[in-house]
Amino acid sequence: MLKPAILYKDPLEKAFAEVLYTQDYFYFTGYAGCNSLPVIQAQDDYYQFAIVSDRDKQTLVGYLAYHIDTEIDTVDRFGLFSFNRTVLDVPKTALSELEKLIEIHHRVEWRVVDGNPVVRHYDSFCKKHGGNRVTLHHVTKDLQGNYRDEHIYEIVK
């Protein structure tokens, strides 16, 4: 279930601080040297959500953010993070929101660093919606100094 992130500002900042130097945070930011936390605040055209457990409607399990460029009706700058991989609330909620955005907007774009386990799910989702995937090579270095590719997904209505 999505709730405005501003309602969960302190718990989100604490949860992100706990994973700051991890592989999962690298996949979230796409940059090994990123040592800053997401800024949780209300902003024009930028939507930030806390994903809370469907079971108790309060437990923080994830984070979802995106930008809507109203000029060209494009949704981009996605950020998705799961704080608890044992529950399926995060992928289920994210896919539901993505489906909704695809219905409403002309174009939806998101990126993912190669090696992230979610790549195969994004490939399947993109194919299901007749989208495109472009791969950029050696775009970033991971925490061990290895070059990583980046995949850009695009679905146009």
Buried (B, 14 or more C-beta within 10 A) or exposed (E): BBBEBEEBBEBBBEBBEEBEEEBEBBBBBBBBEEEEBBEBEEEEEEBBBBBBBBEEEEBBBBBBBBBBBEEEEBBBBBBBBBBBEEBEBBBEBBEEBBBEBBEEBEBBBBBBBBEBEBBEBBBEBBEEBEBEBEEEEEBBBBEEEEEBBBBBBBBBE
